[in-house]
Amino acid sequence: MKNLLALFFFNVLCLSGQGATLEFAFQLGEKQEPRLDRLLPDVAQQMAFNKDDTKLIVKQMGGTVVIWDVQTRENRIVCSIPEKRWFAYAVDTDQLLVKAADESIAIFHLASSTEVTLTKGVYESGSLSSDGALTVLSEGDEQIEVWGIKPSDTIEAPEGEQVLPQKLKTLETTMPIRNGLTLSDDGRFIAAAGGSYRDGEGHRTAIEIWSTVSEHQIRIFDTGEILGVWNVLFSPDAKLLAVDTQKNAQSGIRVWEIETGRKLLAKSGFEAYWTRALAFSPSGEYLASGDEAANLRVWDISKGESVIWETYPTGIQSLAFSPKGNYLAVALWDATVQILHWEDKQ
């Protein structure tokens, strides 16, 4: 009853913090009873808004990729990706990087529904720059493949002008990339979450930052925590990097400044085992986090503190800010996506 009342008040009241406000707008999807053994097939595993904030692209746990129209609140199925596999979204070109059932890596153009195979292999992680021109892939070993893609690779090019994707380079990392790989939106930086195991110490995770221009490792961020991470992401301006952490059955978050290596936010000891979702606000001033204990928090990075905190009736799986800063999407374990109006007053 307490959780239901909390959700009711969240739906009608505005949550505000220092310079930021959230207000319930509407819900996408029909509420279902969460399962205890595994997440429902319709739960949004990953989400991304398109460039003008009018569409929400969602990969569900069951593998179906749907696009929600924010105005009409209707959706359509665009493709299917095998369960538990990943995708990356290029917001400027409206393209998906997907891992298909036959282990091929493909670029899927949402507007034209055309698909071009990039390569094949047992890749565990991958990412795509916002302009769709650069892709990084890893098989979970100590290598990062960097691929270049021209626009004509993913749309119907004039006869004789088709250009195939090209592998540009292979970078050798310090540790196996077991916990995630991402590109900054502008394609300048790569973050590779590597994992190691040592007797007496257990599993540890460190984040290697690489430059795609110089092809050199810039720095390594040690999470200082045991086990892996769910999220590795750059801020929209590529100045910051955020990850979640886990130690002693409690989760946390870290935010670093790329240029200096300075740690800007370090929180540990959350009641949730995992912080499953992180998302930077478009300005990069705030970080939203969502966890298994159903806590949605918005952090003011410069102040190092939470300015908005709300608890839902069920766990949070993924989060997404819209590029223009109108919305924050919150995907719950009950298979709904809560769309909140976002205002950044800074």
C-alpha positions as CSV (number, residue, x, y, z in Angstrom):
1,M,0.0,0.0,0.0
2,K,2.9,2.4,0.9
3,N,4.4,1.8,-2.6
4,L,1.1,2.4,-4.3
5,L,0.7,5.7,-2.5
6,A,4.2,6.7,-3.3
7,L,3.6,6.1,-7.0
8,F,0.3,8.0,-6.8
9,F,1.9,11.1,-5.4
10,F,4.8,10.9,-7.8
11,N,2.3,10.8,-10.7
12,V,0.6,14.0,-9.6
13,L,3.3,16.0,-8.0
14,C,6.5,17.6,-9.3
15,L,9.8,16.4,-7.9
16,S,12.4,19.2,-7.7
17,G,16.0,19.5,-6.7
18,Q,18.6,22.2,-6.9
19,G,18.2,23.4,-10.4
20,A,16.3,20.4,-11.7
21,T,12.7,19.2,-11.8
22,L,10.9,16.0,-12.8
23,E,7.2,15.7,-13.3
24,F,5.2,12.6,-14.5
25,A,4.0,13.0,-18.1
26,F,2.6,9.6,-19.2
27,Q,3.1,5.9,-19.3
28,L,4.1,3.6,-22.2
29,G,3.0,0.0,-22.1
30,E,0.6,-2.0,-20.0
31,K,1.5,-2.9,-16.4
32,Q,2.3,-6.5,-15.8
33,E,3.0,-8.5,-12.6
34,P,6.8,-8.7,-12.3
35,R,8.3,-12.2,-12.1
36,L,10.6,-13.3,-9.4
37,D,12.7,-15.7,-11.4
38,R,13.5,-13.5,-14.4
39,L,12.5,-10.3,-16.0
40,L,9.4,-10.2,-18.2
41,P,10.0,-10.3,-22.0
42,D,8.4,-6.8,-22.4
43,V,10.7,-5.1,-19.9
44,A,12.8,-2.4,-21.7
45,Q,16.4,-3.7,-21.5
46,Q,17.8,-0.7,-23.3
47,M,16.3,2.6,-24.5
48,A,17.3,5.7,-26.5
49,F,15.3,8.7,-27.7
50,N,15.7,10.0,-31.3
51,K,17.2,13.3,-32.2
52,D,14.0,15.4,-31.9
53,D,12.5,13.7,-28.8
54,T,9.5,12.4,-30.7
55,K,10.4,8.6,-30.7
56,L,11.7,6.2,-28.1
57,I,13.6,3.2,-29.3
58,V,13.4,0.2,-27.0
59,K,15.0,-3.2,-26.9
60,Q,12.9,-5.5,-24.8
61,M,14.3,-8.4,-22.7
62,G,12.7,-10.8,-25.1
63,G,14.7,-9.4,-28.0
64,T,12.0,-7.3,-29.8
65,V,13.0,-3.8,-30.8
66,V,10.1,-1.4,-30.8
67,I,9.7,2.3,-31.5
68,W,7.3,4.3,-29.4
69,D,5.7,7.5,-30.8
70,V,5.9,10.0,-27.9
71,Q,2.9,12.0,-29.2
72,T,0.5,9.1,-30.1
73,R,1.9,6.7,-27.5
74,E,1.7,3.9,-30.1
75,N,4.5,1.5,-31.0
76,R,5.7,-0.6,-33.9
77,I,8.1,-3.5,-34.1
78,V,11.2,-2.8,-36.2
79,C,13.3,-5.9,-35.8
80,S,14.3,-8.6,-33.4
81,I,17.6,-9.2,-31.6
82,P,18.2,-12.5,-29.7
83,E,17.5,-12.3,-26.0
84,K,20.2,-10.7,-23.8
85,R,22.1,-9.4,-26.8
86,W,23.0,-5.7,-27.1
87,F,22.5,-2.9,-29.5
88,A,23.8,0.7,-29.9
89,Y,22.0,3.7,-31.3
90,A,23.4,6.5,-33.5
91,V,21.1,9.4,-32.7
92,D,22.2,11.7,-35.6
93,T,21.7,9.1,-38.3
94,D,18.9,7.0,-36.7
95,Q,20.8,3.7,-37.0
96,L,21.2,0.7,-34.8
97,L,24.3,-1.4,-34.4
98,V,22.9,-4.9,-33.6
99,K,24.2,-8.4,-33.0
100,A,22.0,-10.8,-34.9
101,A,21.1,-14.5,-34.3
102,D,23.8,-15.7,-36.7
103,E,26.5,-13.8,-34.8
104,S,26.7,-11.2,-37.5
105,I,27.1,-7.5,-36.6
106,A,24.9,-5.3,-38.7
107,I,23.9,-1.7,-39.1
108,F,20.1,-1.3,-39.3
109,H,18.7,2.0,-40.6
110,L,15.4,2.6,-38.9
111,A,13.9,5.0,-41.4
112,S,14.4,2.8,-44.5
113,S,14.5,-0.6,-42.7
114,T,17.7,-1.5,-44.6
115,E,20.4,-3.6,-43.1
116,V,24.1,-4.0,-43.9
117,T,26.3,-6.6,-42.4
118,L,29.5,-5.2,-40.9
119,T,31.3,-8.4,-39.9
120,K,30.8,-11.7,-38.2
121,G,32.2,-13.1,-35.0
122,V,31.5,-13.8,-31.4
123,Y,31.5,-10.2,-30.2
124,E,30.4,-9.6,-26.6
125,S,30.2,-5.8,-26.8
126,G,30.1,-2.9,-29.2
127,S,29.3,0.8,-29.7
128,L,28.5,3.3,-32.3
129,S,29.3,7.1,-32.6
130,S,26.3,9.4,-32.8
131,D,27.0,10.2,-36.5
132,G,27.2,6.4,-37.4
133,A,30.7,6.8,-38.9
134,L,32.6,4.8,-36.3
135,T,32.1,1.5,-34.6
136,V,34.0,-0.4,-31.9
137,L,33.7,-4.1,-31.2
138,S,35.2,-6.6,-28.8
139,E,35.1,-10.4,-28.4
140,G,35.7,-10.1,-24.7
141,D,39.5,-10.5,-25.1
142,E,42.3,-7.9,-24.9
143,Q,41.4,-6.3,-28.3
144,I,39.2,-3.5,-29.6
145,E,38.4,-3.5,-33.3
146,V,37.7,0.0,-34.7
147,W,35.6,0.1,-37.9
148,G,34.8,3.0,-40.2
149,I,31.4,3.2,-41.9
150,K,30.3,5.7,-44.5
151,P,26.6,6.7,-44.8
152,S,26.2,4.8,-48.1
153,D,26.9,1.6,-46.2
154,T,23.5,1.8,-44.5
155,I,21.2,3.2,-47.1
156,E,20.5,2.3,-50.7
157,A,23.5,3.9,-52.5
158,P,23.5,4.8,-56.2
159,E,24.8,2.0,-58.5
160,G,28.6,1.8,-58.4
161,E,29.0,3.9,-55.3
162,Q,28.5,1.2,-52.6
163,V,31.3,1.3,-50.1
164,L,31.9,-1.6,-47.8
165,P,32.6,-1.1,-44.0
166,Q,36.3,-1.1,-43.3
167,K,38.2,-2.2,-40.2
168,L,40.6,0.7,-39.5
169,K,42.7,-0.6,-36.6
170,T,42.9,-3.0,-33.6
171,L,43.9,-1.7,-30.2
172,E,45.5,-3.9,-27.6
173,T,44.1,-3.4,-24.1
174,T,45.6,-4.2,-20.7
175,M,42.8,-6.5,-19.5
176,P,40.1,-8.6,-21.2
177,I,37.1,-6.5,-22.0
178,R,34.5,-8.4,-20.0
179,N,32.3,-5.6,-18.7
180,G,31.4,-3.2,-21.5
181,L,32.6,-1.1,-24.3
182,T,31.4,2.3,-25.4
183,L,32.3,5.2,-27.7
184,S,31.8,8.9,-26.9
185,D,29.1,10.5,-29.1
186,D,31.7,12.4,-31.1
187,G,33.8,9.2,-31.6
188,R,36.9,10.7,-30.0
189,F,37.2,8.4,-27.0
190,I,36.7,4.7,-26.2
191,A,35.9,3.4,-22.8
192,A,36.7,-0.3,-22.3
193,A,35.7,-1.9,-19.0
194,G,38.2,-4.7,-18.3
195,G,38.0,-7.4,-15.7
196,S,40.6,-9.3,-13.8
197,Y,40.7,-12.0,-11.1
198,R,43.4,-12.4,-8.4
199,D,43.6,-14.9,-5.5
200,G,42.8,-13.1,-2.3
201,E,41.4,-10.1,-4.1
202,G,38.6,-11.5,-6.2
203,H,37.2,-9.9,-9.3
204,R,38.1,-6.3,-10.1
205,T,37.0,-3.8,-12.8
206,A,39.0,-1.0,-14.3
207,I,38.1,1.3,-17.2
208,E,40.6,2.0,-19.9
209,I,40.2,5.2,-21.9
210,W,41.6,5.3,-25.4
211,S,41.8,8.0,-28.0
212,T,40.6,7.1,-31.5
213,V,42.7,9.8,-33.0
214,S,46.1,9.1,-31.4
215,E,45.3,5.3,-30.9
216,H,46.9,5.5,-27.5
217,Q,45.6,4.7,-24.0
218,I,44.9,8.0,-22.2
219,R,44.4,6.7,-18.7
220,I,42.9,3.9,-16.5
221,F,40.2,4.4,-14.0
222,D,40.1,1.8,-11.1
223,T,36.6,1.4,-9.8
224,G,38.0,0.2,-6.5
225,E,35.2,-2.3,-6.3
226,I,34.8,-6.0,-6.8
227,L,32.7,-7.6,-9.6
228,G,31.6,-6.1,-12.9
229,V,29.5,-3.2,-14.0
230,W,26.2,-2.7,-15.9
231,N,26.9,0.7,-17.3
232,V,29.8,2.5,-18.9
233,L,28.9,5.8,-20.5
234,F,30.4,9.2,-21.5
235,S,28.6,12.5,-20.9
236,P,27.2,14.0,-24.1
237,D,30.2,16.4,-24.4
238,A,32.7,13.5,-23.7
239,K,34.2,15.3,-20.7
240,L,33.0,12.8,-18.1
241,L,32.7,9.1,-17.7
242,A,30.3,7.3,-15.4
243,V,30.1,3.7,-14.2
244,D,28.2,1.7,-11.6
245,T,30.1,-0.4,-9.0
246,Q,29.3,-3.4,-6.8
247,K,30.9,-4.6,-3.5
248,N,29.7,-6.8,-0.7
249,A,26.2,-7.0,-2.2
250,Q,25.9,-3.2,-2.3
251,S,26.1,-1.0,-5.4
252,G,27.5,2.4,-6.1
253,I,28.4,4.9,-8.8
254,R,31.6,6.7,-10.0
255,V,32.0,9.7,-12.2
256,W,35.4,10.9,-13.5
257,E,36.7,13.8,-15.5
258,I,38.4,12.5,-18.6
259,E,41.0,15.2,-19.1
260,T,42.3,15.3,-15.5
261,G,41.3,11.9,-14.2
262,R,39.7,13.6,-11.2
263,K,36.9,11.7,-9.4
264,L,33.9,14.0,-9.3
265,L,31.3,11.6,-7.7
266,A,31.9,8.5,-5.6
267,K,29.0,6.8,-3.9
268,S,28.9,3.3,-2.4
269,G,26.8,1.2,-0.1
270,F,23.4,1.5,-1.8
271,E,20.9,-1.1,-0.6
272,A,20.5,-2.5,-4.1
273,Y,22.8,-5.3,-5.3
274,W,23.1,-3.6,-8.7
275,T,22.6,-0.1,-10.0
276,R,21.2,-1.3,-13.3
277,A,20.8,2.1,-15.1
278,L,22.7,5.3,-15.5
279,A,22.0,8.3,-17.8
280,F,23.6,11.7,-18.2
281,S,21.4,14.7,-18.7
282,P,21.9,16.5,-22.0
283,S,23.8,19.3,-20.2
284,G,26.1,16.8,-18.5
285,E,25.4,18.5,-15.2
286,Y,23.3,15.7,-13.8
287,L,23.4,11.9,-13.7
288,A,20.3,9.8,-13.2
289,S,20.6,6.3,-11.6
290,G,18.1,3.5,-11.2
291,D,18.6,0.3,-9.2
292,E,17.1,-3.1,-8.4
293,A,15.6,-1.7,-5.2
294,A,13.5,0.7,-7.3
295,N,15.3,3.9,-6.4
296,L,15.4,6.7,-9.1
297,R,18.0,9.3,-8.1
298,V,19.2,12.4,-9.9
299,W,22.7,13.5,-8.9
300,D,24.1,17.0,-9.1
301,I,27.7,16.1,-10.2
302,S,29.3,19.4,-9.2
303,K,27.8,19.2,-5.7
304,G,28.4,15.4,-5.4
305,E,24.9,14.8,-4.0
306,S,21.5,13.5,-4.8
307,V,19.0,16.3,-5.5
308,I,16.0,14.1,-6.5
309,W,15.1,10.7,-5.0
310,E,12.0,8.7,-5.7
311,T,11.2,5.0,-5.0
312,Y,9.0,3.0,-7.4
313,P,7.0,-0.1,-6.6
314,T,9.4,-2.3,-8.6
315,G,12.9,-2.4,-9.9
316,I,14.4,0.0,-12.6
317,Q,16.0,-1.7,-15.6
318,S,17.0,1.2,-17.9
319,L,17.0,5.0,-18.2
320,A,17.2,7.5,-21.1
321,F,17.2,11.3,-21.3
322,S,15.9,12.8,-24.5
323,P,18.6,14.8,-26.5
324,K,16.6,18.1,-26.4
325,G,16.2,17.6,-22.6
326,N,12.4,17.3,-22.6
327,Y,12.1,13.9,-21.0
328,L,13.6,11.2,-18.8
329,A,12.3,7.7,-19.6
330,V,12.3,5.2,-16.7
331,A,11.8,1.5,-17.6
332,L,10.4,-0.6,-14.7
333,W,10.3,-4.4,-14.1
334,D,6.5,-4.3,-14.5
335,A,7.1,-3.8,-18.3
336,T,6.0,-0.1,-18.3
337,V,8.1,2.9,-19.3
338,Q,7.4,6.0,-17.2
339,I,7.9,9.2,-19.2
340,L,8.8,12.2,-17.0
341,H,9.1,15.8,-17.9
342,W,12.6,17.0,-17.3
343,E,13.7,20.6,-16.7
344,D,17.3,21.6,-16.1
345,K,17.4,25.1,-14.7
346,Q,21.2,25.5,-14.6
